[in-house]
Amino acid sequence: MTEQELKEKISNLVAELHKVRNSEKPFVPGKTPIRYAGRIFDESELQAAVASSLEFWLTEERFAEQFQTEIAAKVGAKYACLVNSGSSANLLALTALTSHLLGDKRLKPGDEVITVAAGFPTTLNPIIMNGMIPVFVDVDIPTYNVKIEEIIEALSRKTRAIFIAHTLGNPFDLSRVLELVEENDLYLIEDNCDSLGSTFQAKNTGSFGHLATCSFYPAHHITTGEGGAVLTSDDKLARIVRSLKDWGRECCCGAGENNKCGRRFTGQHGTLPPGYDHKYVYSHIGYNLKMTDIQAAIGLEQLKKLDKFCQTRRDNFKAWTSGFKEFEDYFILPEATEGSDPAWFAFPVTVRKKAGFTRTEITNYLNDFMIETRNLFGGNLIRQPAYQSLDYRKIGDLANSDRIMNDTFFLGTYSGIGREQIDYTMDVIDKFVRAG
């Protein structure tokens, strides 16, 4: 057999194995777990992973190049830089704004960055790690997104950037935020990790800010296992991000490329000897945050399914909304930001003060029936143990962030859930409410 014939045979065997291993099993109420999220794949992802592993490049190569090109085009950004996680993407996006290449526009220790208190710590941590001061603002319920009036109140002469997430896939009001960014000469970073496929005024989230980030963790809209990306349409920022993820190298040549930049043994860099090998010139204090080519191969197949995945999330959100309508005396239901079309990461609900039960009571009850829930991430982050000695400013009392910390939970919208699971969950909730 030829090499190509062997590869085709292996690919066909992989498809057969997937069929045997992943035969669809019937849903058994109370026995089959209803997950809040999970990886959804078929034989194509396995075949792509095997095809990449047979080439045995391992680090970033042709699959990564293609994935970067396609994810950027899908979102509507000029560049995408693949990294090993959404958390790393957030770190690089904020750190890129500290580069000397930005001159007087660079961010410095002591500068203030506006962010929300209710969210996930990986939006906050890069601010702290770069020596800047987070300024916390509250969110609205039921959109769970930033209060624009508090951004206005938070502005000071030290404010240099806004770094916030589209909460659970629901875009924040980008038109208002962008107005403030332009009026005050600020940077905007969109944490788009939960929002791939969401739109605001018919334009994809992740394409509005100076920088944006994606996560490809299994809970997200598409997955590569671990993985993420930084998106930008700015040539200089793209160059900086690539340098930071590649040990801080100045050279743009990829692994295995020699002198593609034409500067390998020329030029004067710092106080290095003239003509020092450009492959070993470091213009930034960087990291090694690269994705593997196997992961990128999986990502390419997942990306083909993104539109379908997002439609399922929208359909499930509508089904949850319909199911919860009769329980609005007990729960505050989520609402999309005006002008947006979210590809919902999840379905968040907040237990009303007069419900007669607590979030813990209902989530424990749901757990007994094999129904997964999650809190809205870290709740009010300034109450987390890690941030007790943090230097920060806050606007107001962050009452809604505290409310979310105490009363909000979410259910899944991903493609592993369908009408059968949603109807069963609503029956369980009905039983709980009636028993109370």
N, C-alpha and C positions, 0 to 999 in steps of 0.2 A: 504493500500500500504506500501511496505517496504521503508526504507530510500533510498536505491539504486534506486528503481522504481520512487520515488518522484524526485530524482536528474535527472534521465533520462527524466522525463516528463518536468521538468523545462528547461533542456537543449534543448529539442525539441521545446518548446515554444519560447525560445530565438532565435532559428534559424528561426522560423516562423515570429517573430517580425522583425528580421533583413530583411527578404525578403520583408515584407510589407513596411518597412520604407526606404529601400534603393533600390527600384526598379530603374533600369537604365533609365535615361531620355535622349532624343535625344539632340545632340549638336545643339544649335541655334546660328549661327554666329552673333557676336555683342551683343548678349543677355546673353549667357552662359559665365560666367567668365572663362578665361584660367589662372589658378593659376600657380605660379612658383613652388609650392610644396604643399603637403598636406598628410594627413593620408590615407593609402590604407589598407583596412581590409575587412574581411567577417565575417560570423557567428562564425567562430572558435575562434577569439579573444574575442568576446562577451561571448561565452560559457566558455572559459578559465577564464575570469574575474569573471563570476558568480560562477563557480566551486570553485575558490579561496575564494571568499567572503563568500560562504556557510561554508567553513572551519573556517572562521573568525579569522585567525591567524594575519592578517594585516601586521605586520612587517615581516622582512625576515625569510623565513622558507624553505620548501621543493622546492617550485617553484624557489626561488632565488638560492638555491644550484644547481639545475639542469641547470638554465639559465647560471650561472657562468661557469659551466663545459662545456656547449655546445658552448658558445660564445668564450671561450678560445680555444677550439678544432677547431672551425671554422676558427679562425684567424691564429692559429698555435703558440699560446703562452701557457706556462705552467699554468699560473694563470690568472684569471679575478676576479676583485673585483667590485661588483656593487655599484653604487652611485646614488644620486638623480638628477644628470645632467652632461652633458659634461663639463660644467664650473667647477663643483666640481671635476670632474676627473682631469682636468688640474691643479687645485689647489693642489690636493693630490699628483699628479705625481711630481711636482716641489718641494713641501714641503717634500716629502719622502727623497729627496736627501740632506736635512739638518739634518737628524737623527743622533744622537750620535752613533748609532749602526754602522755607516759607518766609524767611526774613522777619520783618517786624510783625507779620501776621501769625507767627508761631505762638502756640500756647506755652505758658511757663508755669512753674510751681507757684502756687498762690492765686492763680487765676480761678475764677468761679465758673462752674458748669451747672446749668439747670437740669434737673432730672426729677422723676416722680418718686415718691416714697413707697408706693405700693407696686411691687414688681419683683423681678428676679435679680439676684445680686450681681450677675455678670454685666449688667448695664452700669451699675454703680462702681464696681471694683476698679475698672481702668482709670476712673477719675482719681480715686485714692492712690492707686499705684504710681500715677504720674505726678503726685504731689499737689494736686489741685483741690479746690474746695467745692464739694457738692452743695448745691442749694436745692432743698427738697420742696416740691409743691404737691398739692393734693390732686386727686382725680374726682371725676364725676361718677355717680352711680345713676343710671344703669349702663353708661357706655364704658366705664372703667378707664377712661382716658383723661389726659391732663386737663386741668382747669386753665383755660387760656388767661382768664383774669389774674390768676396767681402767677403765671409766667410774667405778665406785665409788672406785677408788684415785686417780683423777684429781681428784676433787672437792676443792676448797679454799674458803677464805672469799672468794676472788676469782671463783669460778665463777659465771657468770650465764646461760649458755645451752649447749645442745647442738645442733650443726648437722651432721647426717650424712645420707648418701644410702642409699637402698635399693639395694644393689650389684647392678647388672645386672638389675634388676627383682625381686630377691629381698628381701622385706621384712625389716628388722632386727626384733628382738624388741620390738615396740612396748609390750607389756604391762609388761615389765621397765623399759624406758626411761621410760615414763610414770610408773611408780611413783617412780623417782628424780627426775623432773622435779617431781612434786607434793611429795615429801618435802623437797626442797631449794629450792623456790620458784624454779625455773628456767624459761627459755623453751625451747621445742623447735621447731626448723625442720626439716621433712622435705624433703630434696632428692629430689623425686619425678620427676626428669627422665627416668630410665630405667625408670620403674615404673608408668606410667599403665595402669590396668586390673588391677594386682595387688591382692590383698586379704590382710588379716590378721584372723583370726577373723571372716571373712565381711564385713568392713568395708573399704572402699577405702582404700588408702594415699593420702596427701595430705589426709585428713580428720581426722587425729589431732592434729597439731601446732598450735601457735599460728599458724604460717604454713607453707605448703608451696609448692613450685615445680614447674613443668612446662616441658619443652622440646618444641618442634615442629620441630626440625631434621630433615632427611630421614632420618637414621638411627633416629629414635625411632618410637614406636608410631603416632603420626599426625604429619603434617607440614603446615606452611604455608611451607616453605622455611626462612627464618629466622623465629623467633617463640618465644614462651613465655608463661607466666602465673604470677601469684602468687595463691595461694588462702588464704582465711582465713574464719573464721566470727565474727571479732571486729569489731564496728562501728568501733571507734577505729582498729584496725590497718588496716582497709580504707581508711579516710579518709586515713591517713598514706601508705600505698602509692600511692594515686591522686595525692596531692600530689607525692610524690617523682618519679613518672614523668612528671609534667606540669610540669617546670621548678621544682617547689617551690611552685606556686600554692596559695593558701588557698582560692580559689573552686572550687566543684564544678561550675560550669556547663561544658558541653561546647563544642566548637568550633561557632561559629554561634549559640550560645544567649546571650541577653541577659537578665540579671537573673532567671534561673530561681531562684536562691538567695534573691532578695529583699533582697540586701545590696549591690547594686552601688555605690551612691553614699552609703552610710551607714556609720557606725562610725568608730572610731579604731583605727589599726593602727600599732604601734610609735611612731615620731616622725614619721610621715607626716602631711600635712595632713588634717584631719577630712573625711570623705566621699570619700577618695581611691578612685578606680575599683578595685573589688574584683577585677576581672580582672587587675590588675597589682599585687596584694599577694602577697608571697612569704613563707610561714611556715616553709619548709624550704629547705635548700640541695639543690636537686634536679637532675634530668636531663631530657632529652627521649628517652624510651625507648618511644614508642608504636608499636604495630603498624599496618600499613596496612589499609584496608577490603578491598582485594583479597585480602590474605593471610587475613583473617578469613572471607571468603566461601569460600575453599578449605578452611579449617579446619572449617567447618560440614559440608561434604560428607565430609571425612575422619572427623569424629566419628561420623557414621552408620555407618561401617565398623569402628569401634574394637573392638566385641565380636568380630567376625569375625577381625580382625587378631590380637587377643589369643589367640583359640582356636587359630589357626594356630601362633603362637609356642609355646603349650603342647604342641600336637601334635608340632611339630618337636623340642622339648626331649625329649619321650619317645622319639622316633625316634633322636636322638643318644645318649641314655642306653642304649637297647637296642643300638645299634651299638658303643658303646665298652665294653660289659660284658666282652667277651672280651679287652680290652686293659687291664684294671684292674691288671695287674702293672706296667704302664708309666705309667699316668695315675691321678691322683686325680680322681674324678668329682664334680660339684657336687651339693649337697643343698639342698633348700628348708628355710627356717626352720620349725620346728614351729609348726603352726597357720596357716600361710600358704598361699596359692595364687598363686604368681608368674606374671605375664605376662612371661616371660623376655625380656630385651633380647638376650641371647646365651647361648651354652653354653660356660662356662669350664672348662678342664681344667688341671691342674698336673702337670708331668712329675715322676715319682718320682725320688728320688735314685739309685736303682739301675737306672734305665731303660736305661742304656747309651748314651744320646744326650742332647743338650741341646735346649732349646726352640728355639734359633736353627736348629739342624740340621733339626728337623722342620718348622718354619714355612717355612724356605727351600725344603724339598722340596715342601711343599704349594703354595707359590707357583709352583714350576716347572710344576705341573699346573693352574694357573689357579684355585687355591682360596685365597680371601682369609682371613687371620686378623688379629687385633689383640691386642696386649698388653692387660693389664688397666690401661688408661689410663696414668697417670703412675707406676705402681708405688709405691715408697716416696717420697712427694713431698719429704721433707726432703733427699733426695739429688739433687733436680733443681737445675740451675745457678741458677735464679731465687731459691732459698731458702737459699743458703749462709750469708748473713749475717742470717737471720731470727731474731728474738727469740721463742723458744717454750719450752714444756715438753714432755717426752715421758714416757710411762710404760713402763718396761721397755726392752727392746732392739729392739722392733718386728720380731721375728724373722720372723713370717709376712708382714709387709709386704715385707721383703727377699726372702723366698721367692717371693712373687708377682712381685716386680720381676724375678727371675731365671728363674722356671720356669713362669709361668702365661701362657696365651693363650686366646682364645675364637674360636668359630665362630658364624655367624649363625643366627638363628631366625626371621627375618622372612618375609613371605609370598612373597618372590621365590625362596625355597628350598622344595623339596618332597622327597619320598622318593627320587626319581631322583638328585638332587644329593647327598643324604645317603649313599645307598648307594654312589655313586661315590667320595665322599670316604673312606668307610670302607675301600673296596678299595685306595685309594692309601695309606692309613695301614697297612693290612695288608702291603702290598708293602714299605713303608719298614721296618716292624718286622722282617719276615722277612729283609730284606737286611742288617740290622744284626747 
